[in-house]
Amino acid sequence: MTDEADPETSAKPHKLPTAPCSVVWSRGHAYVLETGLARSRWVGCDDRGRPQELTNAELQSRGWTLTRAS
């Protein structure tokens, strides 16, 4: 075991992932990147369990991480 921090969890990423089916966390909820013919969107659920779609810009403004906050 080393004393080095995991770069994926210690450094805040600046750009959202672009690979289909990527997962990010925002406000305690997971969002999955779905790509289609017309556009890409981040799909997840809101606090009441209702489906929610977010654009890249919306997700950036809300804040996001690659790992779930504990």
mmCIF file as gemmi writes it, N, C-alpha and C atoms, coordinates in Angstrom:
data_model
loop_
_atom_site.group_PDB
_atom_site.id
_atom_site.type_symbol
_atom_site.label_atom_id
_atom_site.label_alt_id
_atom_site.label_comp_id
_atom_site.label_asym_id
_atom_site.label_entity_id
_atom_site.label_seq_id
_atom_site.pdbx_PDB_ins_code
_atom_site.Cartn_x
_atom_site.Cartn_y
_atom_site.Cartn_z
_atom_site.occupancy
_atom_site.B_iso_or_equiv
_atom_site.pdbx_formal_charge
_atom_site.auth_seq_id
_atom_site.auth_asym_id
_atom_site.pdbx_PDB_model_num
ATOM 1 N N . MET Axp A 1 ? 0.84 -1.171 0 1 0 ? 1 A 1
ATOM 2 C CA . MET Axp A 1 ? 0 0 0 1 0 ? 1 A 1
ATOM 3 C C . MET Axp A 1 ? 0.889 1.24 0 1 0 ? 1 A 1
ATOM 4 N N . THR Axp A 2 ? 0.544 2.222 -0.827 1 0 ? 2 A 1
ATOM 5 C CA . THR Axp A 2 ? 1.343 3.428 -0.911 1 0 ? 2 A 1
ATOM 6 C C . THR Axp A 2 ? 0.603 4.593 -0.279 1 0 ? 2 A 1
ATOM 7 N N . ASP Axp A 3 ? 1.334 5.669 -0.031 1 0 ? 3 A 1
ATOM 8 C CA . ASP Axp A 3 ? 0.736 6.864 0.54 1 0 ? 3 A 1
ATOM 9 C C . ASP Axp A 3 ? 0.151 7.783 -0.517 1 0 ? 3 A 1
ATOM 10 N N . GLU Axp A 4 ? 0.316 7.431 -1.781 1 0 ? 4 A 1
ATOM 11 C CA . GLU Axp A 4 ? -0.187 8.27 -2.852 1 0 ? 4 A 1
ATOM 12 C C . GLU Axp A 4 ? -1.706 8.206 -2.9 1 0 ? 4 A 1
ATOM 13 N N . ALA Axp A 5 ? -2.331 9.351 -3.134 1 0 ? 5 A 1
ATOM 14 C CA . ALA Axp A 5 ? -3.786 9.412 -3.253 1 0 ? 5 A 1
ATOM 15 C C . ALA Axp A 5 ? -4.205 8.911 -4.628 1 0 ? 5 A 1
ATOM 16 N N . ASP Axp A 6 ? -5.386 8.344 -4.689 1 0 ? 6 A 1
ATOM 17 C CA . ASP Axp A 6 ? -5.934 7.882 -5.948 1 0 ? 6 A 1
ATOM 18 C C . ASP Axp A 6 ? -6.282 9.107 -6.785 1 0 ? 6 A 1
ATOM 19 N N . PRO Axp A 7 ? -5.7 9.276 -7.976 1 0 ? 7 A 1
ATOM 20 C CA . PRO Axp A 7 ? -5.95 10.475 -8.761 1 0 ? 7 A 1
ATOM 21 C C . PRO Axp A 7 ? -7.408 10.62 -9.186 1 0 ? 7 A 1
ATOM 22 N N . GLU Axp A 8 ? -8.114 9.514 -9.337 1 0 ? 8 A 1
ATOM 23 C CA . GLU Axp A 8 ? -9.509 9.597 -9.759 1 0 ? 8 A 1
ATOM 24 C C . GLU Axp A 8 ? -10.394 10.17 -8.666 1 0 ? 8 A 1
ATOM 25 N N . THR Axp A 9 ? -10.04 9.973 -7.403 1 0 ? 9 A 1
ATOM 26 C CA . THR Axp A 9 ? -10.88 10.479 -6.33 1 0 ? 9 A 1
ATOM 27 C C . THR Axp A 9 ? -10.34 11.75 -5.705 1 0 ? 9 A 1
ATOM 28 N N . SER Axp A 10 ? -9.047 12.018 -5.842 1 0 ? 10 A 1
ATOM 29 C CA . SER Axp A 10 ? -8.484 13.193 -5.184 1 0 ? 10 A 1
ATOM 30 C C . SER Axp A 10 ? -8.517 14.437 -6.062 1 0 ? 10 A 1
ATOM 31 N N . ALA Axp A 11 ? -8.381 14.288 -7.355 1 0 ? 11 A 1
ATOM 32 C CA . ALA Axp A 11 ? -8.396 15.44 -8.245 1 0 ? 11 A 1
ATOM 33 C C . ALA Axp A 11 ? -9.786 15.592 -8.847 1 0 ? 11 A 1
ATOM 34 N N . LYS Axp A 12 ? -10.328 16.789 -8.767 1 0 ? 12 A 1
ATOM 35 C CA . LYS Axp A 12 ? -11.642 17.023 -9.338 1 0 ? 12 A 1
ATOM 36 C C . LYS Axp A 12 ? -11.505 17.113 -10.849 1 0 ? 12 A 1
ATOM 37 N N . PRO Axp A 13 ? -12.237 16.292 -11.584 1 0 ? 13 A 1
ATOM 38 C CA . PRO Axp A 13 ? -12.152 16.341 -13.04 1 0 ? 13 A 1
ATOM 39 C C . PRO Axp A 13 ? -12.764 17.635 -13.567 1 0 ? 13 A 1
ATOM 40 N N . HIS Axp A 14 ? -12.254 18.094 -14.692 1 0 ? 14 A 1
ATOM 41 C CA . HIS Axp A 14 ? -12.736 19.343 -15.272 1 0 ? 14 A 1
ATOM 42 C C . HIS Axp A 14 ? -13.744 19.102 -16.378 1 0 ? 14 A 1
ATOM 43 N N . LYS Axp A 15 ? -13.659 17.966 -17.047 1 0 ? 15 A 1
ATOM 44 C CA . LYS Axp A 15 ? -14.554 17.67 -18.163 1 0 ? 15 A 1
ATOM 45 C C . LYS Axp A 15 ? -15.353 16.409 -17.867 1 0 ? 15 A 1
ATOM 46 N N . LEU Axp A 16 ? -16.605 16.435 -18.264 1 0 ? 16 A 1
ATOM 47 C CA . LEU Axp A 16 ? -17.458 15.261 -18.115 1 0 ? 16 A 1
ATOM 48 C C . LEU Axp A 16 ? -16.964 14.143 -19.03 1 0 ? 16 A 1
ATOM 49 N N . PRO Axp A 17 ? -17.16 12.894 -18.63 1 0 ? 17 A 1
ATOM 50 C CA . PRO Axp A 17 ? -16.803 11.778 -19.509 1 0 ? 17 A 1
ATOM 51 C C . PRO Axp A 17 ? -17.638 11.825 -20.79 1 0 ? 17 A 1
ATOM 52 N N . THR Axp A 18 ? -17.13 11.246 -21.849 1 0 ? 18 A 1
ATOM 53 C CA . THR Axp A 18 ? -17.854 11.259 -23.117 1 0 ? 18 A 1
ATOM 54 C C . THR Axp A 18 ? -18.214 9.864 -23.611 1 0 ? 18 A 1
ATOM 55 N N . ALA Axp A 19 ? -17.717 8.824 -22.965 1 0 ? 19 A 1
ATOM 56 C CA . ALA Axp A 19 ? -18.008 7.455 -23.392 1 0 ? 19 A 1
ATOM 57 C C . ALA Axp A 19 ? -19.441 7.085 -23.025 1 0 ? 19 A 1
ATOM 58 N N . PRO Axp A 20 ? -20.177 6.455 -23.937 1 0 ? 20 A 1
ATOM 59 C CA . PRO Axp A 20 ? -21.537 6.017 -23.613 1 0 ? 20 A 1
ATOM 60 C C . PRO Axp A 20 ? -21.542 5.146 -22.359 1 0 ? 20 A 1
ATOM 61 N N . CYS Axp A 21 ? -22.571 5.272 -21.565 1 0 ? 21 A 1
ATOM 62 C CA . CYS Axp A 21 ? -22.775 4.518 -20.324 1 0 ? 21 A 1
ATOM 63 C C . CYS Axp A 21 ? -21.83 4.942 -19.199 1 0 ? 21 A 1
ATOM 64 N N . SER Axp A 22 ? -21.146 6.076 -19.352 1 0 ? 22 A 1
ATOM 65 C CA . SER Axp A 22 ? -20.346 6.606 -18.248 1 0 ? 22 A 1
ATOM 66 C C . SER Axp A 22 ? -21.292 6.991 -17.116 1 0 ? 22 A 1
ATOM 67 N N . VAL Axp A 23 ? -20.801 6.89 -15.883 1 0 ? 23 A 1
ATOM 68 C CA . VAL Axp A 23 ? -21.618 7.233 -14.716 1 0 ? 23 A 1
ATOM 69 C C . VAL Axp A 23 ? -20.922 8.336 -13.931 1 0 ? 23 A 1
ATOM 70 N N . VAL Axp A 24 ? -21.69 9.358 -13.541 1 0 ? 24 A 1
ATOM 71 C CA . VAL Axp A 24 ? -21.207 10.402 -12.647 1 0 ? 24 A 1
ATOM 72 C C . VAL Axp A 24 ? -22.245 10.577 -11.543 1 0 ? 24 A 1
ATOM 73 N N . TRP Axp A 25 ? -21.829 11.233 -10.466 1 0 ? 25 A 1
ATOM 74 C CA . TRP Axp A 25 ? -22.707 11.472 -9.316 1 0 ? 25 A 1
ATOM 75 C C . TRP Axp A 25 ? -22.918 12.964 -9.143 1 0 ? 25 A 1
ATOM 76 N N . SER Axp A 26 ? -24.144 13.354 -8.861 1 0 ? 26 A 1
ATOM 77 C CA . SER Axp A 26 ? -24.468 14.746 -8.609 1 0 ? 26 A 1
ATOM 78 C C . SER Axp A 26 ? -25.577 14.809 -7.569 1 0 ? 26 A 1
ATOM 79 N N . ARG Axp A 27 ? -25.332 15.555 -6.497 1 0 ? 27 A 1
ATOM 80 C CA . ARG Axp A 27 ? -26.322 15.734 -5.425 1 0 ? 27 A 1
ATOM 81 C C . ARG Axp A 27 ? -26.862 14.402 -4.905 1 0 ? 27 A 1
ATOM 82 N N . GLY Axp A 28 ? -25.964 13.416 -4.8 1 0 ? 28 A 1
ATOM 83 C CA . GLY Axp A 28 ? -26.332 12.121 -4.24 1 0 ? 28 A 1
ATOM 84 C C . GLY Axp A 28 ? -27.014 11.161 -5.184 1 0 ? 28 A 1
ATOM 85 N N . HIS Axp A 29 ? -27.084 11.5 -6.461 1 0 ? 29 A 1
ATOM 86 C CA . HIS Axp A 29 ? -27.76 10.639 -7.436 1 0 ? 29 A 1
ATOM 87 C C . HIS Axp A 29 ? -26.815 10.299 -8.581 1 0 ? 29 A 1
ATOM 88 N N . ALA Axp A 30 ? -26.952 9.094 -9.1 1 0 ? 30 A 1
ATOM 89 C CA . ALA Axp A 30 ? -26.141 8.654 -10.237 1 0 ? 30 A 1
ATOM 90 C C . ALA Axp A 30 ? -26.816 9.08 -11.538 1 0 ? 30 A 1
ATOM 91 N N . TYR Axp A 31 ? -25.993 9.486 -12.496 1 0 ? 31 A 1
ATOM 92 C CA . TYR Axp A 31 ? -26.473 9.839 -13.829 1 0 ? 31 A 1
ATOM 93 C C . TYR Axp A 31 ? -25.633 9.091 -14.85 1 0 ? 31 A 1
ATOM 94 N N . VAL Axp A 32 ? -26.313 8.507 -15.839 1 0 ? 32 A 1
ATOM 95 C CA . VAL Axp A 32 ? -25.664 7.707 -16.871 1 0 ? 32 A 1
ATOM 96 C C . VAL Axp A 32 ? -25.739 8.458 -18.19 1 0 ? 32 A 1
ATOM 97 N N . LEU Axp A 33 ? -24.619 8.496 -18.92 1 0 ? 33 A 1
ATOM 98 C CA . LEU Axp A 33 ? -24.603 9.158 -20.214 1 0 ? 33 A 1
ATOM 99 C C . LEU Axp A 33 ? -25.219 8.251 -21.262 1 0 ? 33 A 1
ATOM 100 N N . GLU Axp A 34 ? -26.272 8.751 -21.896 1 0 ? 34 A 1
ATOM 101 C CA . GLU Axp A 34 ? -26.909 8.051 -23.008 1 0 ? 34 A 1
ATOM 102 C C . GLU Axp A 34 ? -26.652 8.86 -24.266 1 0 ? 34 A 1
ATOM 103 N N . THR Axp A 35 ? -26.168 8.201 -25.297 1 0 ? 35 A 1
ATOM 104 C CA . THR Axp A 35 ? -25.922 8.885 -26.552 1 0 ? 35 A 1
ATOM 105 C C . THR Axp A 35 ? -26.929 8.389 -27.573 1 0 ? 35 A 1
ATOM 106 N N . GLY Axp A 36 ? -27.404 9.304 -28.378 1 0 ? 36 A 1
ATOM 107 C CA . GLY Axp A 36 ? -28.373 8.956 -29.413 1 0 ? 36 A 1
ATOM 108 C C . GLY Axp A 36 ? -27.998 9.617 -30.719 1 0 ? 36 A 1
ATOM 109 N N . LEU Axp A 37 ? -28.878 9.489 -31.672 1 0 ? 37 A 1
ATOM 110 C CA . LEU Axp A 37 ? -28.608 10.08 -32.981 1 0 ? 37 A 1
ATOM 111 C C . LEU Axp A 37 ? -28.616 11.605 -32.908 1 0 ? 37 A 1
ATOM 112 N N . ALA Axp A 38 ? -29.519 12.164 -32.135 1 0 ? 38 A 1
ATOM 113 C CA . ALA Axp A 38 ? -29.665 13.614 -32.103 1 0 ? 38 A 1
ATOM 114 C C . ALA Axp A 38 ? -28.755 14.281 -31.075 1 0 ? 38 A 1
ATOM 115 N N . ARG Axp A 39 ? -28.633 13.689 -29.882 1 0 ? 39 A 1
ATOM 116 C CA . ARG Axp A 39 ? -27.884 14.357 -28.816 1 0 ? 39 A 1
ATOM 117 C C . ARG Axp A 39 ? -27.517 13.375 -27.721 1 0 ? 39 A 1
ATOM 118 N N . SER Axp A 40 ? -26.641 13.822 -26.868 1 0 ? 40 A 1
ATOM 119 C CA . SER Axp A 40 ? -26.291 13.058 -25.675 1 0 ? 40 A 1
ATOM 120 C C . SER Axp A 40 ? -27.002 13.681 -24.488 1 0 ? 40 A 1
ATOM 121 N N . ARG Axp A 41 ? -27.319 12.867 -23.496 1 0 ? 41 A 1
ATOM 122 C CA . ARG Axp A 41 ? -27.962 13.379 -22.294 1 0 ? 41 A 1
ATOM 123 C C . ARG Axp A 41 ? -27.575 12.519 -21.112 1 0 ? 41 A 1
ATOM 124 N N . TRP Axp A 42 ? -27.631 13.118 -19.919 1 0 ? 42 A 1
ATOM 125 C CA . TRP Axp A 42 ? -27.365 12.411 -18.67 1 0 ? 42 A 1
ATOM 126 C C . TRP Axp A 42 ? -28.707 12.069 -18.048 1 0 ? 42 A 1
ATOM 127 N N . VAL Axp A 43 ? -28.93 10.787 -17.781 1 0 ? 43 A 1
ATOM 128 C CA . VAL Axp A 43 ? -30.22 10.326 -17.291 1 0 ? 43 A 1
ATOM 129 C C . VAL Axp A 43 ? -30.057 9.749 -15.891 1 0 ? 43 A 1
ATOM 130 N N . GLY Axp A 44 ? -30.967 10.141 -15.01 1 0 ? 44 A 1
ATOM 131 C CA . GLY Axp A 44 ? -30.971 9.643 -13.635 1 0 ? 44 A 1
ATOM 132 C C . GLY Axp A 44 ? -32.339 9.867 -13.031 1 0 ? 44 A 1
ATOM 133 N N . CYS Axp A 45 ? -32.404 9.944 -11.726 1 0 ? 45 A 1
ATOM 134 C CA . CYS Axp A 45 ? -33.661 10.17 -11.014 1 0 ? 45 A 1
ATOM 135 C C . CYS Axp A 45 ? -33.502 11.335 -10.051 1 0 ? 45 A 1
ATOM 136 N N . ASP Axp A 46 ? -34.607 12.06 -9.824 1 0 ? 46 A 1
ATOM 137 C CA . ASP Axp A 46 ? -34.568 13.157 -8.86 1 0 ? 46 A 1
ATOM 138 C C . ASP Axp A 46 ? -34.801 12.613 -7.449 1 0 ? 46 A 1
ATOM 139 N N . ASP Axp A 47 ? -34.97 13.507 -6.477 1 0 ? 47 A 1
ATOM 140 C CA . ASP Axp A 47 ? -35.134 13.093 -5.082 1 0 ? 47 A 1
ATOM 141 C C . ASP Axp A 47 ? -36.395 12.272 -4.838 1 0 ? 47 A 1
ATOM 142 N N . ARG Axp A 48 ? -37.36 12.356 -5.735 1 0 ? 48 A 1
ATOM 143 C CA . ARG Axp A 48 ? -38.618 11.611 -5.585 1 0 ? 48 A 1
ATOM 144 C C . ARG Axp A 48 ? -38.668 10.361 -6.46 1 0 ? 48 A 1
ATOM 145 N N . GLY Axp A 49 ? -37.56 10.05 -7.089 1 0 ? 49 A 1
ATOM 146 C CA . GLY Axp A 49 ? -37.492 8.841 -7.912 1 0 ? 49 A 1
ATOM 147 C C . GLY Axp A 49 ? -38.032 9.016 -9.318 1 0 ? 49 A 1
ATOM 148 N N . ARG Axp A 50 ? -38.311 10.25 -9.724 1 0 ? 50 A 1
ATOM 149 C CA . ARG Axp A 50 ? -38.812 10.512 -11.066 1 0 ? 50 A 1
ATOM 150 C C . ARG Axp A 50 ? -37.643 10.612 -12.036 1 0 ? 50 A 1
ATOM 151 N N . PRO Axp A 51 ? -37.837 10.118 -13.263 1 0 ? 51 A 1
ATOM 152 C CA . PRO Axp A 51 ? -36.753 10.215 -14.258 1 0 ? 51 A 1
ATOM 153 C C . PRO Axp A 51 ? -36.377 11.675 -14.496 1 0 ? 51 A 1
ATOM 154 N N . GLN Axp A 52 ? -35.083 11.89 -14.711 1 0 ? 52 A 1
ATOM 155 C CA . GLN Axp A 52 ? -34.589 13.241 -14.924 1 0 ? 52 A 1
ATOM 156 C C . GLN Axp A 52 ? -33.504 13.202 -15.991 1 0 ? 52 A 1
ATOM 157 N N . GLU Axp A 53 ? -33.573 14.131 -16.95 1 0 ? 53 A 1
ATOM 158 C CA . GLU Axp A 53 ? -32.558 14.265 -17.985 1 0 ? 53 A 1
ATOM 159 C C . GLU Axp A 53 ? -31.832 15.583 -17.785 1 0 ? 53 A 1
ATOM 160 N N . LEU Axp A 54 ? -30.505 15.54 -17.881 1 0 ? 54 A 1
ATOM 161 C CA . LEU Axp A 54 ? -29.697 16.75 -17.746 1 0 ? 54 A 1
ATOM 162 C C . LEU Axp A 54 ? -28.764 16.884 -18.937 1 0 ? 54 A 1
ATOM 163 N N . THR Axp A 55 ? -28.531 18.117 -19.347 1 0 ? 55 A 1
ATOM 164 C CA . THR Axp A 55 ? -27.533 18.377 -20.383 1 0 ? 55 A 1
ATOM 165 C C . THR Axp A 55 ? -26.165 18.461 -19.715 1 0 ? 55 A 1
ATOM 166 N N . ASN Axp A 56 ? -25.122 18.491 -20.532 1 0 ? 56 A 1
ATOM 167 C CA . ASN Axp A 56 ? -23.775 18.668 -19.984 1 0 ? 56 A 1
ATOM 168 C C . ASN Axp A 56 ? -23.69 19.958 -19.182 1 0 ? 56 A 1
ATOM 169 N N . ALA Axp A 57 ? -24.257 21.038 -19.716 1 0 ? 57 A 1
ATOM 170 C CA . ALA Axp A 57 ? -24.199 22.339 -19.038 1 0 ? 57 A 1
ATOM 171 C C . ALA Axp A 57 ? -24.933 22.301 -17.693 1 0 ? 57 A 1
ATOM 172 N N . GLU Axp A 58 ? -26.088 21.653 -17.649 1 0 ? 58 A 1
ATOM 173 C CA . GLU Axp A 58 ? -26.836 21.548 -16.389 1 0 ? 58 A 1
ATOM 174 C C . GLU Axp A 58 ? -26.053 20.753 -15.349 1 0 ? 58 A 1
ATOM 175 N N . LEU Axp A 59 ? -25.438 19.673 -15.778 1 0 ? 59 A 1
ATOM 176 C CA . LEU Axp A 59 ? -24.659 18.85 -14.853 1 0 ? 59 A 1
ATOM 177 C C . LEU Axp A 59 ? -23.425 19.605 -14.363 1 0 ? 59 A 1
ATOM 178 N N . GLN Axp A 60 ? -22.785 20.349 -15.236 1 0 ? 60 A 1
ATOM 179 C CA . GLN Axp A 60 ? -21.627 21.151 -14.835 1 0 ? 60 A 1
ATOM 180 C C . GLN Axp A 60 ? -22.032 22.178 -13.777 1 0 ? 60 A 1
ATOM 181 N N . SER Axp A 61 ? -23.158 22.846 -13.971 1 0 ? 61 A 1
ATOM 182 C CA . SER Axp A 61 ? -23.569 23.884 -13.027 1 0 ? 61 A 1
ATOM 183 C C . SER Axp A 61 ? -24.011 23.304 -11.683 1 0 ? 61 A 1
ATOM 184 N N . ARG Axp A 62 ? -24.549 22.085 -11.674 1 0 ? 62 A 1
ATOM 185 C CA . ARG Axp A 62 ? -24.965 21.424 -10.43 1 0 ? 62 A 1
ATOM 186 C C . ARG Axp A 62 ? -23.771 20.908 -9.635 1 0 ? 62 A 1
ATOM 187 N N . GLY Axp A 63 ? -22.694 20.586 -10.352 1 0 ? 63 A 1
ATOM 188 C CA . GLY Axp A 63 ? -21.539 19.95 -9.728 1 0 ? 63 A 1
ATOM 189 C C . GLY Axp A 63 ? -21.664 18.448 -9.858 1 0 ? 63 A 1
ATOM 190 N N . TRP Axp A 64 ? -20.536 17.76 -10.018 1 0 ? 64 A 1
ATOM 191 C CA . TRP Axp A 64 ? -20.54 16.316 -10.196 1 0 ? 64 A 1
ATOM 192 C C . TRP Axp A 64 ? -19.195 15.741 -9.799 1 0 ? 64 A 1
ATOM 193 N N . THR Axp A 65 ? -19.188 14.426 -9.573 1 0 ? 65 A 1
ATOM 194 C CA . THR Axp A 65 ? -17.96 13.7 -9.261 1 0 ? 65 A 1
ATOM 195 C C . THR Axp A 65 ? -18.013 12.348 -9.966 1 0 ? 65 A 1
ATOM 196 N N . LEU Axp A 66 ? -16.864 11.707 -10.061 1 0 ? 66 A 1
ATOM 197 C CA . LEU Axp A 66 ? -16.821 10.366 -10.636 1 0 ? 66 A 1
ATOM 198 C C . LEU Axp A 66 ? -17.156 9.289 -9.611 1 0 ? 66 A 1
ATOM 199 N N . THR Axp A 67 ? -17.105 9.655 -8.34 1 0 ? 67 A 1
ATOM 200 C CA . THR Axp A 67 ? -17.397 8.681 -7.286 1 0 ? 67 A 1
ATOM 201 C C . THR Axp A 67 ? -18.503 9.201 -6.388 1 0 ? 67 A 1
ATOM 202 N N . ARG Axp A 68 ? -19.215 8.283 -5.806 1 0 ? 68 A 1
ATOM 203 C CA . ARG Axp A 68 ? -20.297 8.654 -4.893 1 0 ? 68 A 1
ATOM 204 C C . ARG Axp A 68 ? -19.717 9.227 -3.599 1 0 ? 68 A 1
ATOM 205 N N . ALA Axp A 69 ? -20.242 10.342 -3.172 1 0 ? 69 A 1
ATOM 206 C CA . ALA Axp A 69 ? -19.787 10.952 -1.929 1 0 ? 69 A 1
ATOM 207 C C . ALA Axp A 69 ? -20.274 10.112 -0.753 1 0 ? 69 A 1
ATOM 208 N N . SER Axp A 70 ? -19.458 9.957 0.253 1 0 ? 70 A 1
ATOM 209 C CA . SER Axp A 70 ? -19.85 9.138 1.401 1 0 ? 70 A 1
ATOM 210 C C . SER Axp A 70 ? -20.502 9.97 2.471 1 0 ? 70 A 1
